[in-house]
């Protein structure tokens, strides 16, 4: 009986880990999706204007049935 409970506990921990990683990946995609594009114009002393701008682009995606935000849980371990 203890063996069955232990196996169920380990499976539950693995599912919990996967859920937490999925949520962290979703949060990363949400933060990366914030648009930080800006443009502003400032008058100069000579009567002209100086314009500065930045165009933001998104780099993360979270497609269905894929690892969240490129986070992979099944890579082979590496030696330290």
Secondary structure, DSSP 8 states (H G I E B T S, - for coil): -HHHHHHHHHHHHHHHHHHHHHHHHHHHHHHHTS---EEEEEE-TTS-EEEEEE---------TTS-GGG--S-------
